Amino acid sequence: MFDVVLTTDRGMMSNYHGKEFLGFGTTGPVFVKLPFGLSEWFHTFLFAPKIKTDKLGRPLQAPYGMRKIEAKLQDAGINAAIIDPDYVHRYLGKARVLMLSHHDYFGVNPPSSTWGVLLGKETLNAYLFRKFMEKIEQDIWAAKKANGLKVIVGGPSAWQWLYYPDLVQRWGIDTIFDGEGEKLVVDLVKEILDGKTPPRYIYVGANEAPSLDEISTIKGASINGLVEIGRGCPRGCAFCSVTLRPLRWYPLDKIEEELKVNVRSGVTDGILHADEVPLYGSSGVELNPRALIELHKLAKRYYRKVGWSHTTFVAVLLAEKKYDKLMSKIADIIEDEHQNWWGAQIGLETGSVRVARQIMPGKAAPYKIEQWHDIVEEAMAIMHELRLIPAITLIVGLPGEQPDDVIQTIELVERLRPYRSLIVPLFYVPMSHVKAEKSGWLDKMNLYPEHIDLLKAVARHSIYWARDIVNKFYFQGAQYAPIRFLVSYFINYVDKRLSKAEAEIEKYKEVLRARSQGRRLEVLRYV
């Protein structure tokens, strides 16, 4: 029925009970041990429940990036549709192109790599993708013989396939598409439909990034009402590929079109997505207050509840201190009878001013990076007061990081204890170790005993505040009572497991201490 089928596994094709952050649970392994083989069911139900579909198997909500490509193909007159993973096998017999997308195909991106390494287990997102591909593997090869099916893999983690050539061959991958797709994907698909052989690898550089006019408006609802307001980032952090993209902001009328699409589909809560939402309408790192105010007024005309995908500490501080309490004004727009808080993801990355100066001096602009600790704490105080709840990421094992740098990060984490937030540690992922054995990779990392103390400080902080967030903010209302109970059970389970693992953790600190002194000790499994 469809010439082009777009799909992904259950870990991506879910609305996570309408709570976007809950989807981060798919980046961890199946952790809670239950009898009768219920562990996998528990984790999948809790973190990636099935989503509703129409009678053709088209999901009523789908990942935003896939919606963008679907819309681009449909605008070009190509018969394309996103299909739920449970229905894909029905279409492969006649489809000419199968397009796959994912944020983390093989569980090697942070935070998946962090939890997979610490627990020595395959993460749920990697497991769900592997099981999905194994399920349709024979259908793919049968379709290749019957109707010349071509398989294209893309999305933010398309690069991972370069490190898994055995799986490229096993699952019949024809093209790896790495980068923003709107400018090139139509020609690629048309060539395949015309019987031509597609290239094995396509990389989209900054010069080939689509302009705003080349980016189509989504046709169907996005997962949890996520709507993009712009692309690119001017910060220039050394560890981040997003900064390679040119900065582009959608005009309000283009954003409004997608808000309407979601609302018509019954999605009335949503997320404004950009790599730094407060920079909306700007040409650099200085804010545009008028554009921000108009953006949020527009969003609240359509959505009952509005959240941010990403912000920075410095943008929060700048907005409140330099721009006449701009954060408070935005909070007054967002928080009403339907909503009393909102969330965003923020990168802390490191508490070491020395390391920050080397890898992310623009993270503090227009302030100086030497003010990093004060910037972070002042911004946290503002967010706590305004009920903006951040999910904070920090990077563990950065190249050149020394014990004193880690101690500075611990000190900063401890300063943040009074402020409502979750902190997620991410192991630095060197590309040369993507395919390496995970335990071996960890043993070769730039880790010190102080890193274990940092992980413990982060765990104490996040478990403390997770209970408050779950019970008072994230799962309000009787309809969320079952999920609230299950998430609370999960938090308590993790807390108990970590307490029991205290002795093992201290032993591993001794392993790291011995290694730094040139001695050898048996490497233990960590928790």
Secondary structure, DSSP 8 states (H G I E B T S, - for coil): --SEEEE--TTTS--GGG-GGGGGGGGSB--S--TTTHHHHHHHHHHS----B-TTS-BSSB-HHHHHHHHHHHHTT--EEE--TTTGGGTTTT-SEEEEE-S-TTS-STTHHHHHHHHTS-BHHHHHHHHHHHHHHHHHHHHHHHH--EEEEESTTGGGGGG-HHHHHHTT--EEEES--TTTHHHHHHHHHTT----SEEE--GGG---GGGS---SS-BGGGEEE-EE--SS--TT-SGGGS--EE--HHHHHHHHHHHHHTT--EEEEE-SSGGGTT-SSSS--HHHHHHHHHHHHHH-SEEEESEE-HHHHHHHHHTTTSHHHHHHHHH-BTTBS-EEEEEEEE-S-HHHHHHH-GGGGTTS-GGGHHHHHHHHHHHHHHHTEEEEEEEEES-TT--HHHHHHHHHHHHHTTTS--EEEEEE---GGGTTS-HHHHHHHS---HHHHHHHHHHHHHHHHHHHHHIIIIIT-SGGGHHHHHHHHHHHHHHHHHHHHTHHHHHHHHHHHHHHHTT---------
